[in-house]
Amino acid sequence: MEESLSGTLAIDLGNTNTVVAFQDQKDINSVLVEIPNITSSPGVIPSAVWFEEPSKITKIGISALKMRDDSNSDLFFHSNFKRLIGNPIEKINQKNILNPNECGEKFFQILWANIPHKYEIKRLVLTAPIDTYKGYREWLVNLCEEISVDEIALVDEPTAASLGINVPFGSKIMTLDIGGSTVDMNIVKIEGGEGKSGPIAELLKFKGNDVSSISKQKIRCAEIIGKTGSKIGGKDIDQWIVNYFIPGNNHINNLSKAEKIKCKLSSSVIKYENKYPIKLFTEKNNESEFYLSKEIFEKILIENNFLNHLNSLLKDLLNQARGKFCTVEDLNAIVLVGGGTQIPLIKEWITKKIPKIQIKSPPPIESIALGALAMTPGVKIKDILNKGLSIRLFNKREQKHFWHPIFCKGQTWPTETPFKLILQASKNNQKIFEIIIGESQKERTYDVIFENGLPKLSEIQNEEEIIKWDKKPLKIVLKNKSNIGEDTLKLFFKITKNADLLVKCFDVKDEFFGEYNLGNIF
């Protein structure tokens, strides 16, 4: 009997391919899920639906692709539907029987029904695009009503991709995604950073109950700084390869063969001058053999103005970013996503265009799904701080004390990573340090104003007031005296599941002074 695996399933619905990954609750590694007659390779499902009326025959993935050369494929074959879900701007193919939302529903239903029984799914993690997030989320919430799993969480795609490559919270990253039918470029800022709330998944379902409308744990999406793209992708490159040898030919089998040799030539181990055979069908259904090398492949891309097109998109993206005071130097990394970015010429192009920024190349197709799993190792309802917590510090230049934030209002707790702070002496020969904590006042202040002769309450837009905790401050006694402005103590703050604020104290030479409970945040 096959061993049952219990854990989290991540589904990243893409416009060309959908990725399904699973992580067992006892294992830190994830696996790509293989589904017979649906996946084209482990974990990778072509995002395609074949739906026939009146028989209601429905196929997805590789089975749907095999049907696309049949009669009435304009009616029954559906692809490129993901980008249209929750997107009122783009035009819909009126010939198809199903609209994009219905396509997505059919796809999910068939996919879910065919997940191998050995996977016991305790938690489902889904991804969402940030440019059409609101409408896409609404579609997912309705879809999740029919899915029998206790916990469902939602993460945004750029954040999941960034976690897949391990960039710090608060980073600005550029993503270049060349998929089967589109090129997408964006620059986003990942939530978080020092003193700010990090990215979290949004819970749509918890303990079998729909919490999408009541959960305080709302998704913190990456902030879009710039975005551009076009409807050119890997499928067009396949067509260019065929056209190079047989102009005007779009035989479905030829495109499939072109895709295979394109993938082969994208390998870094293939020599530039080596030629590889490709057999293509001519108009009379006769096969002819041609030869393709990396050199010829690059010539095809250049002759079809692909690099010029990428240059134009990149210029537009960087202009948008500059309008939001973001320059190339502000980028932490460039992330390559999608199969098209594996083409050596494309990697060489982006490296030359932006030479000083590190290029990250995670597994091109499954990186977002794996990042989604990394973002939700143990999704649970966390509470949200309804007030900020600060520590009182000394400003040497202005010779006065001020409040420095430790945890901000809206941040989740218990905290997963401690907040680090280095304290300096506020006077000469200082040996005793007091850790004084304050919290932001959450009550709003109102004033009476008159509008058209009638009294009305108006909220006063005043600065946030910090109230000192009515608790005895922690005193730390040093072995040696410090002088004003000297780095003296390293503090690490965290909030526990019992809502206690703890601090670990070290001196600058990493000698441990102890861990102290500063009090309950309530």
Secondary structure, DSSP 4 states (H G I P E B T S, - for coil): -PPPEEEEEEEE--SSEEEEEEEETT-SSEEEPP-TTT-SBTTEEE-EEEE-TTT--EEETHHHHHHTTSTTHHHHEEES-GGGTT-SSSPP-TTSSS-HHHHHHHHHHHHHHTS-TTEEEEEEEEEE-STTHHHHHHHHHHHHTT---SEEEEEEHHHHHHHHHTPPTT-EEEEEEE-SS-EEEEEEE-S--TTSPPP-PEEEEETTEE-TTT-S----PPEEEEEEEES--HHHHHHHHHHHHSTT---HHHHHHHHHHHHHHT-TTS-SS-EEEEEEE-TTS-EEEEEEEHHHHHHHHHHTTHHHHHHHHHHHHHHHHHHTT--GGG-SEEEEESGGGGSHHHHHHHHHHSTTS-EE---TTTHHHHHHHHH-TT----EE-SS-EEEEEEETTTTEEEEEEEE-TT-EES-SSPEEEEEE-SSTTEEEEEE-EEEE--SPPEEEEEETTEEEEEE--PPPPEEE-SSPPEEEEEEEEE-TT-EEEEEEEEE-TT-EEEEEEEETT--EEEEEEEEE--
